[in-house]
Amino acid sequence: MTDLKDKFENVKDKVIGKTKEAVGKSTGSQELELKGKLQSKKADLKETFEGAKENIAEKINDKLDEKK
């Protein structure tokens, strides 16, 4: 359940970030545009980290299964 919640939070952060970025660009607010870019990048990094964590866990499980 936590994995699904994390995925939802990442998608939410990406959408909100992209929206802030677009609003910032259209209104000329560089601060809002930057906040949007940062929020979107944060979601990308969290997604990458979760993927790496999953890959590591899978490799460890495979190695443990080989030893049985």
PLY file of the C-alpha trace (Angstrom):
ply
format ascii 1.0
element vertex 68
property float x
property float y
property float z
element edge 67
property int vertex1
property int vertex2
end_header
0.00 0.00 0.00
2.81 2.41 0.80
4.30 1.83 -2.66
1.02 2.87 -4.29
0.80 5.88 -1.99
4.37 6.90 -2.91
3.59 6.59 -6.63
0.48 8.72 -6.19
2.45 11.37 -4.29
5.11 11.45 -7.03
2.52 11.89 -9.77
0.80 14.58 -7.72
4.10 16.42 -7.20
4.89 16.21 -10.93
1.49 17.59 -11.94
1.56 20.38 -9.37
5.15 21.19 -10.28
4.43 21.37 -14.00
1.36 23.52 -13.29
3.35 25.94 -11.12
6.03 26.09 -13.79
3.50 26.89 -16.52
1.72 29.52 -14.41
5.06 31.05 -13.52
6.04 31.27 -17.18
2.72 32.74 -18.27
2.63 35.34 -15.48
6.33 36.18 -15.63
6.94 34.95 -12.08
10.39 33.41 -12.16
10.06 32.41 -8.50
6.90 30.37 -9.14
8.42 28.86 -12.28
11.49 27.80 -10.30
9.38 26.33 -7.49
7.48 24.30 -10.07
10.64 23.01 -11.70
12.09 22.02 -8.33
8.91 20.23 -7.26
8.81 18.29 -10.52
12.51 17.35 -10.28
12.01 16.24 -6.67
9.31 13.83 -7.85
11.62 12.53 -10.60
14.42 11.91 -8.10
12.11 10.12 -5.67
10.86 7.93 -8.52
14.43 7.09 -9.56
15.39 6.28 -5.98
12.36 4.00 -5.53
13.25 2.17 -8.75
16.84 1.66 -7.61
15.64 0.41 -4.22
13.34 -2.08 -5.92
16.14 -3.32 -8.21
18.50 -3.85 -5.27
15.86 -5.74 -3.31
15.16 -7.94 -6.34
18.85 -8.79 -6.80
19.29 -9.63 -3.13
16.21 -11.87 -3.20
17.50 -13.62 -6.34
20.87 -14.28 -4.71
19.22 -15.60 -1.56
16.96 -17.87 -3.61
20.01 -19.29 -5.46
21.53 -20.42 -2.16
18.51 -22.55 -1.20
0 1
1 2
2 3
3 4
4 5
5 6
6 7
7 8
8 9
9 10
10 11
11 12
12 13
13 14
14 15
15 16
16 17
17 18
18 19
19 20
20 21
21 22
22 23
23 24
24 25
25 26
26 27
27 28
28 29
29 30
30 31
31 32
32 33
33 34
34 35
35 36
36 37
37 38
38 39
39 40
40 41
41 42
42 43
43 44
44 45
45 46
46 47
47 48
48 49
49 50
50 51
51 52
52 53
53 54
54 55
55 56
56 57
57 58
58 59
59 60
60 61
61 62
62 63
63 64
64 65
65 66
66 67
